[in-house]
Amino acid sequence: MKVQEVIMRAMAKRISWLDAAEILEWSPRTLWRWRARYRIWGYDGLFDRRKRRPSPRRVPMETVEKVLGLYRERYEGWNGRHFHEKLREEHGIELSYSWVKCALQAAGLLPKRKRGRVHRLERERRPMRGMLLHVDGSTHDWIPGLGWQPDLIAFVDDATSEVYEAFLCEEEGTKAILSGLRSVIEKEGLFCSLYTDRGSHFFHTPEAGKGVDREQLTQVGRALAQLGIEHIPSYCPQGRGRMERFFGTWQGRLPREIQAAGIQTLEAANEYIRKKFLPWHNRTLAVKPKEEESAFIPAGGADLDGILCVQDDRIVGNDNTVHWGRKKLQILPQSWRSGLAKCRVRVCEHLDGNLSVRYGHRIVGWYDSEGKPLELQQTKAA
């Protein structure tokens, strides 16, 4: 290690001063002189050796020790950029990001990263908001101390990197994606296309590594088709690079913010994301689109309840019941028809857990999560 790195690690209390002297193969007295030189001249005392002319840019040793102490005691594990922002916002320490990063790396508190050697060209962004949205999930230790790793689902605009919806859930799946879609559509409107990986809840892939089946749609694919949204599958990791970089940024920041806020539950974490972290991202990290116009259009009279749900067709039994899993749904008498025995109906399991049975455009029954009829909604639907 360089002399400066050893001294910085001793200042950060990663090693003792006696250990530092042993590593450098110096006597303790010699190391003490170098420490005093650093205290007076800053980095210039270690690099330039200008013993009689201090640099006007030198950082006082007290400030260096304070920065290293803050990182070690309160912000351990935070990335350099995030820690630098906290220094400026909460502690009033105005130092450059490069200096903070180099100091932390020299002290052994922050790992050094090597740049990749692969040279790729950046894909051009879409010119308008709402032309292309990315959605993906990331399993990570988002809530330190929770004991298990939840999934973060995020909907990000390709044109601006603006996040329209982000939430933690137990596992990425059909209902989580449909719930996020509904939130985005209710807030922004219908968009043009959605870019996803080829997970089983997005596409059916008959043969591993081959193309997706465009005819056999998943629940998510069916909902997008009904809404008129193009569904684009990703066939290479580089195509999802924007989402990978997005998750890299959030993985470096969000868990630290959640830990600092003392949050220990999924509900509280989602509340924090919605009220503080997501607005911070859109305010700080989003970019301006090339064109000010928006490709979002109002959802109008679209039946979001009947589209953004898990649904399948069933044949009504002679006793006017249909089966949904282990539940038996009893269809009550209808004023416009004597009975629905042997008719094909559609059963919808909605995002709130309730069920509905539909015959064409008519709703012939509402049920709770246990399959019991909901009389109030039944009357309201009739």
CORMO-V220739 format. One record per residue. RES is the residue in one letter. SS is DSSP state (A for helix, B for strand, O for the rest). PSI is psi in whole degrees, 0 to 359 (999 if undefined). Layout:
RES	SS	PSI
RES	SS	PSI
This chain:
M	O	154
K	O	158
V	A	316
Q	A	322
E	A	319
V	A	316
I	A	320
M	A	322
R	A	327
A	A	321
M	A	326
A	O	0
K	O	27
R	O	330
I	O	161
S	O	164
W	A	327
L	A	321
D	A	323
A	A	317
A	A	322
E	A	320
I	A	318
L	A	351
E	O	43
W	O	164
S	O	153
P	A	327
R	A	320
T	A	316
L	A	323
W	A	321
R	A	319
W	A	324
R	A	318
A	A	322
R	A	318
Y	A	321
R	A	324
I	A	314
W	A	354
G	O	212
Y	A	332
D	A	330
G	A	338
L	A	326
F	O	306
D	O	343
R	O	32
R	O	84
K	O	336
R	O	357
R	O	94
P	O	150
S	O	139
P	O	348
R	O	5
R	O	149
V	O	126
P	O	146
M	A	327
E	A	322
T	A	319
V	A	312
E	A	323
K	A	316
V	A	312
L	A	322
G	A	319
L	A	316
Y	A	317
R	A	322
E	A	329
R	O	333
Y	O	26
E	O	132
G	O	348
W	O	150
N	O	165
G	A	316
R	A	318
H	A	315
F	A	321
H	A	320
E	A	320
K	A	323
L	A	317
R	A	318
E	A	318
E	A	338
H	O	356
G	O	25
I	O	110
E	O	88
L	O	153
S	O	154
Y	A	321
S	A	319
W	A	314
V	A	315
K	A	314
C	A	322
A	A	316
L	A	320
Q	A	320
A	A	328
A	O	356
G	O	13
L	O	341
L	O	127
P	O	151
K	O	136
R	O	139
K	O	138
R	O	143
G	O	155
R	O	348
V	O	128
H	O	118
R	O	154
L	O	141
E	O	136
R	O	134
E	O	138
R	O	157
R	O	147
P	O	335
M	O	152
R	B	140
G	O	357
M	O	322
L	B	128
L	B	143
H	B	142
V	B	138
D	B	167
G	B	152
S	B	124
T	B	124
H	O	166
D	O	68
W	O	328
I	O	95
P	O	133
G	O	359
L	O	328
G	O	347
W	O	164
Q	O	111
P	O	172
D	B	140
L	B	122
I	B	132
A	B	139
F	B	115
V	B	135
D	B	133
D	O	327
A	O	328
T	O	349
S	O	17
E	O	138
V	B	119
Y	B	331
E	B	137
A	B	133
F	B	157
L	B	142
C	B	169
E	O	320
E	O	137
E	O	131
G	O	190
T	A	309
K	A	323
A	A	317
I	A	317
L	A	322
S	A	317
G	A	319
L	A	315
R	A	319
S	A	316
V	A	315
I	A	321
E	A	326
K	A	319
E	O	326
G	O	185
L	B	142
F	O	177
C	O	311
S	B	157
L	B	128
Y	B	122
T	B	170
D	O	186
R	O	36
G	O	157
S	O	337
H	O	350
F	O	315
F	O	154
H	O	125
T	O	101
P	O	322
E	O	129
A	O	133
G	O	355
K	O	187
G	O	160
V	O	159
D	O	111
R	O	347
E	O	319
Q	O	99
L	O	146
T	O	177
Q	A	320
V	A	316
G	A	319
R	A	318
A	A	318
L	A	320
A	A	320
Q	A	329
L	A	353
G	O	25
I	O	127
E	B	135
H	B	116
I	B	121
P	B	151
S	O	134
Y	O	5
C	O	150
P	A	327
Q	A	331
G	A	338
R	A	19
G	A	324
R	A	320
M	A	325
E	A	318
R	A	323
F	A	311
F	A	327
G	A	319
T	A	314
W	A	325
Q	A	330
G	A	342
R	A	310
L	A	313
P	A	325
R	A	320
E	A	318
I	A	318
Q	A	318
A	A	330
A	O	356
G	O	28
I	O	136
Q	O	2
T	O	158
L	A	319
E	A	315
A	A	323
A	A	318
N	A	324
E	A	319
Y	A	317
I	A	314
R	A	320
K	A	331
K	A	306
F	A	317
L	A	315
P	A	324
W	A	316
H	A	310
N	A	331
R	A	328
T	A	319
L	O	344
A	O	152
V	O	164
K	O	140
P	O	162
K	O	327
E	O	139
E	O	337
E	O	160
S	B	142
A	O	357
F	O	142
I	B	151
P	O	145
A	O	343
G	O	228
G	O	23
A	O	135
D	O	81
L	A	327
D	A	319
G	A	347
I	A	310
L	O	71
C	O	172
V	B	124
Q	B	155
D	B	157
D	B	147
R	B	156
I	B	129
V	O	134
G	O	172
N	O	335
D	O	18
N	O	43
T	B	154
V	B	150
H	B	137
W	B	99
G	O	234
R	O	7
K	B	145
K	B	117
L	B	118
Q	B	121
I	O	123
L	O	162
P	O	142
Q	B	142
S	O	338
W	O	358
R	B	144
S	O	326
G	O	164
L	O	18
A	O	135
K	O	6
C	O	151
R	B	123
V	B	168
R	B	127
V	B	129
C	B	126
E	B	112
H	O	169
L	O	335
D	O	2
G	O	343
N	O	161
L	B	151
S	B	149
V	B	130
R	B	136
Y	B	103
G	O	235
H	O	2
R	B	141
I	B	117
V	B	1
G	B	141
W	B	142
Y	B	152
D	O	184
S	O	342
E	O	356
G	O	8
K	O	138
P	B	140
L	O	103
E	A	322
L	A	313
Q	A	327
Q	A	315
T	A	320
K	A	322
A	A	321
A	O	999
